[in-house]
């Protein structure tokens, strides 16, 4: 599979810029309302979670990239890499827009460990998309078993560290389990 052409990178950049513009039009804050920009913020239950460049959920976005790469090769095996990446950015961008809509923000507050969640800053949403791109590109260069192993390691590491991961996040958003919510809260 060939790499991504200059045209492909221009399409990717345009899609990320479009995402930022849509989030801005939605009224999302460009950076953390606290006024600071940090490379990493590691406190989940804080007003800076999902506001900075990276956080514990960045691992989930890398896994999104792994998944999108795998699906693209399975569903669109002949698609050029840049087209598969563009579709992945479109899906990730659609999720970032939905995730920052009032219905999903309220759902997160109601059923997950994100008790004070107020949505992402534009910086964080764009960074999440860039982490997905990194995961997609990494998966394109790794053997499948290495990608799966790395995803499992990320899931177990974040589960152990913050009592949350992509799997639990999806479970709690779609079909909440009260026992999981209590465990995540440290009860």
Secondary structure, 3 states (H helix, E strand, C coil): CCCCCHHHHHHHHHHHHHHHHHHHHCCCCCCCCCCCCCCECCCCCCCCCCCCCECCCHHHHHHHHHHHHHHHHHHCCCCCHHHHHHHHHHHHHHHHHHHCCHHHHHHHHHHCCCCCCCCCCHHHHHHHHHHHHHHHHHHHHCCHHHHHHHHHHHHHHHHHHHCCCHHHHHHHHHCCCHHHHHHHCCC
